[in-house]
Amino acid sequence: MCGKVFRRNYPLFEELTRIINEDMDFYNLLINASVSVTIFDKVRVLLKDRLAEIFTVQNMCVDALTLNYALDFTSTGLLSIYKEWFNSDRKITLEELSNQINLIVFADWTLLWISR
């Protein structure tokens, strides 16, 4: 049976925020490094796996292929948003950014779930 309530999972973003805050300079260099494509792909896969765990627990009524595409889209978008933030003048805090990402990601996933 498909889940009827889709809850946000901010702890994922809290953890990312905590990790980045531990060494902001390192993650700024990492996200902009010339080897970032390889690193990005590894991080994207890790994020994709973690998101898959979250959405599997919430009993999404989505076929495997759609879920895979949605996870690719979401994990790549997350990394792009963080990279954009690092390369900006950072008008909002990392905590505010993480909260906004949480709202965006889970609003999109709620729409995906409802459309099924």
Backbone hydrogen bonds, N-H to C=O, Kabsch-Sander energy under -0.5 kcal/mol:
donor,donor_aa,acceptor,acceptor_aa,energy
3,G,59,N,-2.2
6,F,4,K,-0.5
7,R,5,V,-0.7
12,L,9,N,-1.3
13,F,9,N,-0.6
13,F,10,Y,-0.7
14,E,10,Y,-2.4
15,E,11,P,-2.3
16,L,12,L,-1.9
17,T,13,F,-2.5
18,R,14,E,-2.5
19,I,15,E,-2.5
20,I,16,L,-2.5
21,N,17,T,-2.6
22,E,18,R,-1.3
23,D,19,I,-0.6
23,D,20,I,-1.1
24,M,21,N,-0.6
27,Y,23,D,-2.1
28,N,24,M,-2.1
29,L,25,D,-2.3
30,L,26,F,-2.9
31,I,27,Y,-2.4
32,N,28,N,-1.0
33,A,29,L,-0.5
33,A,30,L,-0.9
36,S,33,A,-1.9
38,T,35,V,-0.7
39,I,35,V,-1.9
40,F,36,S,-3.9
41,D,37,V,-2.1
42,K,38,T,-1.9
43,V,39,I,-2.7
44,R,40,F,-3.1
45,V,41,D,-2.1
46,L,42,K,-2.0
47,L,43,V,-2.8
48,K,44,R,-2.8
49,D,45,V,-2.5
50,R,46,L,-2.3
51,L,47,L,-3.0
52,A,48,K,-2.3
53,E,49,D,-1.9
54,I,50,R,-2.0
55,F,51,L,-2.7
56,T,52,A,-2.2
57,V,53,E,-2.1
58,Q,54,I,-1.3
59,N,56,T,-1.6
60,M,55,F,-1.4
62,V,60,M,-1.1
67,L,63,D,-2.5
68,N,64,A,-2.4
69,Y,65,L,-2.3
70,A,66,T,-2.7
71,L,67,L,-2.6
72,D,68,N,-2.3
73,F,69,Y,-2.7
74,T,70,A,-2.6
75,S,71,L,-2.7
76,T,72,D,-2.2
77,G,73,F,-2.1
78,L,74,T,-2.4
79,L,75,S,-1.8
80,S,76,T,-2.1
81,I,77,G,-2.4
82,Y,78,L,-2.3
83,K,79,L,-2.4
84,E,80,S,-2.6
85,W,81,I,-2.3
86,F,82,Y,-2.5
87,N,83,K,-2.0
88,S,85,W,-1.3
97,L,93,T,-2.4
98,S,94,L,-2.7
99,N,95,E,-2.0
100,Q,96,E,-2.3
101,I,97,L,-2.7
102,N,98,S,-2.4
103,L,99,N,-2.2
104,I,100,Q,-2.4
105,V,101,I,-3.2
106,F,102,N,-2.3
107,A,103,L,-1.6
108,D,104,I,-2.3
109,W,105,V,-2.2
110,T,106,F,-1.7
111,L,107,A,-2.0
112,L,108,D,-2.1
113,W,109,W,-2.6
114,I,110,T,-2.8
115,S,111,L,-2.1
116,R,112,L,-0.5
116,R,113,W,-1.0
